[in-house]
Amino acid sequence: MIIDKLIEKIAAMQNPTCVGLDTQLGYLPAELREGVTTCEQAADAILTFNKNIVDNVCDLVPAVKVQVAYYEQYGAAGMKCFLDTVAYAKQKGLFVIADCKRNDIGSTAARYSAAYLGETALGDRTVSVAGCDFLTVNAYLGTDGVAPFLEDCQKFDRGLFVLVKTSNPSSGELQDLRLADGRTVYECMGDMVAGWGKDLIGTYGYSAVGAVVGATHPAEAKILRERLGSTFFLIPGYGAQGGNAEMLKNCFDKNGLGGIVNNSRGILCAYQKNGGTYYGAARAACVAMQKDLASVLGEICVK
């Protein structure tokens, strides 16, 4: 099962880090941006940047998260860059999380799922378009908008990360509201995620249907970790958004398992702060992040 494979790679590398390839032209060094005036040129430059980042971190980290909005802004060329980035990362042995936060009624959700997780029908055959390992999903349309993704997770051995408690400052405007039964909205959503994932629990006790839980909300993360014993967390908010290792330790269990921590700008733009080549600085940032997480989580044990 996909979640078991991810956990095994995290343990083998002793590193629950996910590099966020949320790449846009402004993040690139001057030599890659020089002369870029079209979307096609921007996409080519970004792909070169992404490949060099992947080449220099693929032996350190188990996964990358590719945020589709950063590619959509460059039109068709940007979406080709997205697909090429996904393919290259998978070629290098990385797990790929497509960060698309898709959300719609059942029939449309099925098309989103086909695009990123499953297969698309072409006459009498089907093709895998993106073939990502995991997809982020916004489940606030309810179960019928999630069911098509669940079906493809079972059919193609894929996984989901459903928005539960997000890292943005205003998340509490909705997610912290109390329901009539006393639960917060994020607790209710967490319970729904656990229900959706109950048939996709792997060898190590975690489901392929996970939750997005921000590092910037440690108190809420503690509540969710205790409540959702079988739910694996994708943890944004580390680094540029203000989260640190101490803040996110509540997302993990006693064996150092239970989540993967995303860092985007802190790795992609490390060269702007620390100097050197962008890919060398990215590697150094990954090493530093691994040490920071290890200082809090200790040894990651698969049992």
Secondary structure, 3 states (H helix, E strand, C coil): CHHHHHHHHHHHHCCCEEEECCCCHHHCCHHHHCCCCCHHHHHHHHHHHHHHHHHHHCCCCCEEEEECHHHHCCHHHHHHHHHHHHHHHHHCCCEEEEEEEECCCHHHHHHHHHHHCCCEEECCEEECCCCCCEEEECCCCCHHHCHHHHHHHHHHCCEEEEEEECCCHHHHHHHCCECCCCCEHHHHHHHHHHHHCCCCECCCCCEEEEEEECCCCHHHHHHHHHHCCCEEEEECCECCCCECHHHHHHHCCCCCCCEEEEECHHHHCHHHHHCCCHHHHHHHHHHHHHHHHHHHHCCCCCC
